[in-house]
Amino acid sequence: MRRDEEFSEFFTSRFDAARRAAYALCGNWGDAEEIAQNAFVRVYARWPKVRVESADAYLRTVVTRLFLDTRRRGRRRDLSVADPPERPVPADHSAAEDRPSLVRALQQVPPRQRAVLVLRFVHDLSVEQTAATLNCTAGTVKSQTARGLQTLREAYGPALTESA
């Protein structure tokens, strides 16, 4: 019983942040909701083995890997969803949805590079922490960061001139 109470508290306090992180990765609130929900299902299944001090990092890793799994070549799946909620989720004005041109530009960055950018700059992880989350080398994180930032600059530049 204590296990369920601990997880319930963890879920309640972290779901919105996980959903916003998933949105930063995928750019779609419906997909972000699915990714976040699936991440919590996976975390719950492993909850007895998850250490409290590393639970946030584990959740972040699961969210990121679920996003990447949905974007792999040939693995893109449409996930069916139950009936939509009766009430819309209230807008979080500090979220990325308030910056549509940046979100559109971020969606032009390839998924793996986008994941690196979100982990490095949204979650403020170090190169080493990002590498551990993505199960790759620090050099890969550095190169993906450089390429992703270049793609983001190229995509975001025209968006700035359009909105001016």
URMOSUL-V679069 format. One record per residue. BURIAL is 1 if it has 24 or more other ideal C-beta (glycine too) atoms within 12 Angstrom, else 0. Layout:
# URMOSUL-V679069
BURIAL / BURIAL
This chain:
# URMOSUL-V679069
0 / 0 / 0 / 0 / 0 / 0 / 1 / 0 / 0 / 1 / 1 / 0 / 0 / 1 / 1 / 0 / 1 / 1 / 1 / 1 / 1 / 1 / 1 / 1 / 1 / 1 / 1 / 1 / 1 / 0 / 1 / 1 / 1 / 1 / 1 / 1 / 1 / 1 / 1 / 1 / 0 / 0 / 1 / 1 / 0 / 0 / 1 / 0 / 0 / 1 / 0 / 0 / 0 / 0 / 1 / 1 / 1 / 1 / 1 / 1 / 1 / 1 / 1 / 1 / 1 / 1 / 1 / 1 / 1 / 1 / 1 / 0 / 0 / 0 / 0 / 0 / 0 / 0 / 0 / 0 / 0 / 0 / 0 / 0 / 0 / 0 / 0 / 0 / 0 / 0 / 0 / 0 / 0 / 0 / 1 / 1 / 1 / 0 / 0 / 0 / 1 / 1 / 1 / 0 / 1 / 1 / 1 / 1 / 1 / 0 / 1 / 1 / 1 / 1 / 1 / 1 / 1 / 1 / 1 / 1 / 1 / 1 / 1 / 0 / 1 / 0 / 1 / 0 / 0 / 1 / 1 / 0 / 1 / 1 / 0 / 1 / 0 / 0 / 0 / 1 / 1 / 0 / 0 / 1 / 1 / 0 / 0 / 1 / 0 / 0 / 1 / 1 / 0 / 0 / 1 / 1 / 0 / 0 / 0 / 0 / 0 / 0 / 0 / 0
